[in-house]
Amino acid sequence: MPNRQKSAESVATHTREEVRARWGFQPFVDAAVEEGFFFDLLTTQSPVGPTIQYGEQTMVNFASINILNTHQEADVMAHFHQAADQYGLVTGGSRVTQGVSQAHMGMEQELCRITGKERSLSFASGLLANIGFVNAMSSQFNFSPTCNIDNRDTIFVLDRDSHWSLWKAVSHLKFGKQVFVFRHNDPKDLDKVLHRLEGKASKIVVIFESVYSADGSIAPMGKLLDVCEAHEALSYVDDANGFMIYGPEHRPFAKEYAEMKRATFIMVSFSKAIGMEGGAISGPDKFIHGFEVLSGTSLFTAAIQPPTASTIHYVMRKLDQNPAIMDEYLRRALDLRNALAEMGCQLNETPSYITSVFIGKDEKAARIWQEFCEMGFSVPMFRYPAVKPDQALIRIMLNSHHTEEQIQGLLKAMRMLKEKYEF
């Protein structure tokens, strides 16, 4: 009996291994680690900001997207603690079942004021906002025979370089039938695509980003929106990387941001200038109201934590009332870019706050990344599939709390690696 039981267990174990092997995860992960596509994930031991702690090692951090380090400022932390006492840490359920926390309502009303839109709806992340938008704009739903909607014939036209979350949002739709693409930041190509769709569709949404995260390029928003309006297409601008960084007349790209207000919908992420997690969509009242249910990503998942929502509201007001905070950040970011250019680094063409240094070969970029780590610098390395194969780059994100000594240390390390690896 014991032998038969042992034999049965052996067969069951062997069967489980064979079943799991069908998916191919083990050879995929093993090869990815061996070829340098996967790295051991480091565990942070402290708040993420201008420095980051991995175990006993403290590294200078040029990878963090919370560029102003607001979450470590005393007034912001004090507000968060007060909001946690007032609202608690959880929503307790979806908005439809629990109602809307005043923390979220205040944040969304402030966002309407900033964007100039009628209504805003927040999500737990920008990714969920993007997925929810596409789902809402292409959904078929019936509350009753007299309360229903059917937009399954909606067509989406995306900038070729749109973020993964946007491509994931449309991935269930048929390319060439409901999903089309236009060349990156190219209004003429968008016009050609929309011209070919004339007479074939009455519901078209054009999707593009304001600031692209890999190359820092800025969309020619006025020209793109002119094309949208000429073809009666709605427009959706993903402003995840530019919200409250650009906009005021005295800052770079003011013209593009003035034009962006014409977009039908504006999506924002709170993780860059604001330094918190979460996202939101602003737009026409009835559309956004409908997204509460039709997006799915509002109805079927938790929202931003209430104290975080309240703190986002606080930081938005703080940056709006103290523009010098962002002005100084942008000045220092441009100084860093100029120093890298003078060194001979091949940089992204647009002088935005995102500075990408072109490396080229994926294998070379992996070695450079490793050497940066060994010298005490955390910098993100973008390689395939984030960018095209052998078009790897290092993206530098200045933090407003970086010291001049830390910046000069990065430049010294970059100069040494540039000479060694000839990029």
Backbone hydrogen bonds, N-H to C=O, Kabsch-Sander energy under -0.5 kcal/mol:
donor,donor_aa,acceptor,acceptor_aa,energy
5,Q,1,M,-2.4
6,K,2,P,-2.4
7,S,3,N,-2.6
8,A,4,R,-2.4
9,E,5,Q,-2.4
10,S,6,K,-2.2
11,V,7,S,-2.4
12,A,8,A,-2.5
13,T,9,E,-2.5
14,H,10,S,-2.6
15,T,11,V,-2.5
16,R,12,A,-2.4
17,E,13,T,-2.3
18,E,14,H,-2.2
19,V,15,T,-2.7
20,R,16,R,-2.6
21,A,17,E,-1.9
22,R,18,E,-0.8
22,R,19,V,-0.9
23,W,20,R,-1.4
24,G,21,A,-1.1
28,F,24,G,-1.5
29,V,25,F,-2.9
30,D,26,Q,-2.6
31,A,27,P,-2.2
32,A,28,F,-2.3
33,V,29,V,-2.4
34,E,30,D,-2.3
35,E,31,A,-2.5
36,G,33,V,-1.0
37,F,32,A,-2.5
38,F,32,A,-1.7
44,T,42,L,-0.6
45,Q,53,Q,-2.6
49,G,47,P,-0.5
49,G,51,T,-1.5
52,I,59,M,-2.5
54,Y,52,I,-0.5
54,Y,57,Q,-3.2
55,G,43,T,-0.7
55,G,53,Q,-0.6
57,Q,54,Y,-2.3
58,T,56,E,-0.5
59,M,52,I,-3.3
59,M,57,Q,-0.5
60,V,376,G,-2.8
61,N,50,P,-2.8
62,F,60,V,-0.7
62,F,378,S,-3.0
67,I,65,I,-2.1
68,L,272,K,-0.6
69,N,66,N,-1.5
72,Q,69,N,-1.7
73,E,70,T,-2.0
77,M,73,E,-2.5
78,A,74,A,-2.4
79,H,75,D,-1.9
80,F,76,V,-2.4
81,H,77,M,-2.4
82,Q,78,A,-2.1
83,A,79,H,-2.7
84,A,80,F,-2.5
85,D,81,H,-1.9
86,Q,82,Q,-1.9
87,Y,83,A,-3.3
88,G,84,A,-1.8
98,Q,94,S,-2.6
99,G,95,R,-2.3
101,S,99,G,-0.5
105,M,101,S,-2.5
106,G,102,Q,-2.8
107,M,103,A,-1.6
108,E,104,H,-2.7
109,Q,105,M,-2.3
110,E,106,G,-2.1
111,L,107,M,-2.0
112,C,108,E,-1.9
113,R,109,Q,-1.8
114,I,110,E,-2.0
115,T,111,L,-2.8
116,G,112,C,-2.2
117,K,112,C,-0.7
119,R,283,G,-1.8
121,L,281,I,-2.3
123,F,279,G,-3.4
129,A,125,S,-1.5
130,N,126,G,-2.4
131,I,127,L,-2.5
132,G,128,L,-2.3
133,F,129,A,-2.2
134,V,130,N,-1.9
135,N,131,I,-2.2
136,A,132,G,-2.6
137,M,133,F,-2.5
138,S,134,V,-0.9
138,S,135,N,-0.5
139,S,136,A,-0.9
141,F,149,I,-2.7
143,F,147,C,-3.0
144,S,147,C,-1.8
147,C,144,S,-0.8
149,I,141,F,-2.5
151,N,139,S,-2.9
154,T,151,N,-1.8
155,I,203,K,-2.6
156,F,178,Q,-3.2
157,V,205,V,-2.7
158,L,156,F,-0.5
158,L,180,F,-2.7
159,D,207,I,-1.9
160,R,182,F,-2.3
162,S,159,D,-2.0
166,L,163,H,-1.1
167,W,163,H,-1.8
168,K,164,W,-3.1
169,A,165,S,-1.6
170,V,166,L,-1.2
171,S,168,K,-1.0
173,L,170,V,-2.0
176,G,179,V,-3.2
177,K,174,K,-1.6
178,Q,174,K,-3.0
179,V,174,K,-1.4
180,F,156,F,-2.6
182,F,158,L,-2.2
186,D,183,R,-1.8
190,L,186,D,-2.0
191,D,187,P,-2.4
192,K,188,K,-1.8
193,V,189,D,-2.3
194,L,190,L,-2.6
195,H,191,D,-2.3
196,R,192,K,-2.0
197,L,193,V,-0.9
198,E,195,H,-1.1
200,K,197,L,-2.2
201,A,197,L,-1.0
204,I,202,S,-0.5
205,V,155,I,-2.7
206,V,234,L,-2.9
207,I,157,V,-3.0
208,F,236,Y,-2.0
210,S,238,D,-2.2
212,Y,217,S,-2.4
216,G,212,Y,-2.0
219,A,210,S,-2.4
221,M,219,A,-2.2
224,L,220,P,-2.3
225,L,221,M,-2.7
226,D,222,G,-2.0
227,V,223,K,-1.7
228,C,224,L,-2.1
229,E,225,L,-2.7
230,A,226,D,-2.1
231,H,227,V,-1.5
232,E,229,E,-1.1
233,A,228,C,-3.0
234,L,204,I,-2.6
236,Y,206,V,-2.6
237,V,265,F,-2.3
238,D,208,F,-2.6
238,D,236,Y,-0.6
239,D,237,V,-1.0
239,D,267,M,-3.1
242,G,239,D,-0.9
243,F,239,D,-1.6
245,I,242,G,-2.2
246,Y,242,G,-2.0
247,G,248,P,-0.5
251,R,248,P,-1.9
254,A,251,R,-1.0
257,Y,253,F,-2.0
258,A,254,A,-2.2
259,E,255,K,-1.9
260,M,256,E,-1.6
261,K,257,Y,-0.7
261,K,258,A,-0.6
262,R,259,E,-2.3
263,A,260,M,-2.3
265,F,235,S,-2.2
266,I,282,S,-2.2
267,M,237,V,-2.9
268,V,280,A,-2.6
270,F,278,G,-2.7
276,M,270,F,-2.9
279,G,123,F,-1.9
280,A,268,V,-2.0
281,I,121,L,-2.3
282,S,266,I,-2.4
283,G,119,R,-2.3
288,I,284,P,-2.4
289,H,285,D,-2.5
290,G,286,K,-2.1
291,F,287,F,-1.5
292,E,288,I,-0.6
292,E,289,H,-1.2
293,V,290,G,-1.3
294,L,290,G,-2.7
295,S,291,F,-1.6
296,G,293,V,-0.7
297,T,295,S,-0.7
300,F,296,G,-2.7
308,T,305,Q,-0.6
309,A,305,Q,-2.4
310,S,306,P,-2.5
311,T,307,P,-1.9
312,I,308,T,-2.6
313,H,309,A,-2.0
314,Y,310,S,-1.9
315,V,311,T,-2.7
316,M,312,I,-2.6
317,R,313,H,-2.0
318,K,314,Y,-2.2
319,L,315,V,-2.8
320,D,316,M,-2.1
321,Q,317,R,-2.5
322,N,318,K,-1.3
325,I,322,N,-1.9
327,D,323,P,-2.4
328,E,324,A,-2.4
329,Y,325,I,-1.5
330,L,326,M,-2.8
331,R,327,D,-1.9
332,R,328,E,-2.2
333,A,329,Y,-2.5
334,L,330,L,-2.1
335,D,331,R,-2.0
336,L,332,R,-2.1
337,R,333,A,-2.2
338,N,334,L,-2.7
339,A,335,D,-2.1
340,L,336,L,-2.1
341,A,337,R,-2.4
342,E,338,N,-2.5
343,M,339,A,-1.1
344,G,341,A,-1.5
345,C,340,L,-2.1
346,Q,423,F,-0.5
347,L,345,C,-0.9
348,N,356,S,-1.2
352,S,350,T,-2.2
355,T,353,Y,-0.6
355,T,396,I,-1.5
356,S,354,I,-0.6
357,V,394,I,-3.4
358,F,346,Q,-3.2
358,F,356,S,-0.6
359,I,392,A,-2.6
360,G,392,A,-2.1
361,K,359,I,-0.7
365,A,361,K,-2.3
366,A,362,D,-2.1
367,R,363,E,-1.7
368,I,364,K,-2.4
369,W,365,A,-2.6
370,Q,366,A,-2.0
371,E,367,R,-2.1
372,F,368,I,-2.3
373,C,369,W,-2.0
374,E,370,Q,-2.2
375,M,371,E,-1.6
376,G,373,C,-1.7
377,F,372,F,-2.6
378,S,60,V,-3.0
379,V,377,F,-0.7
382,F,380,P,-0.5
382,F,393,L,-3.1
383,R,381,M,-0.6
386,A,383,R,-2.3
391,Q,388,K,-1.6
392,A,360,G,-2.5
393,L,382,F,-2.2
394,I,357,V,-2.5
395,R,380,P,-2.1
395,R,393,L,-0.5
396,I,355,T,-3.5
396,I,394,I,-0.6
397,M,62,F,-2.0
397,M,395,R,-0.5
398,L,396,I,-0.6
400,S,67,I,-3.0
402,H,399,N,-2.2
407,I,403,T,-2.0
408,Q,404,E,-2.5
409,G,405,E,-1.9
410,L,406,Q,-1.9
411,L,407,I,-2.3
412,K,408,Q,-2.2
413,A,409,G,-2.3
414,M,410,L,-2.9
415,R,411,L,-2.4
416,M,412,K,-2.0
417,L,413,A,-2.5
418,K,414,M,-2.6
419,E,415,R,-1.8
420,K,416,M,-1.9
421,Y,417,L,-2.9
422,E,418,K,-1.5
423,F,418,K,-0.7
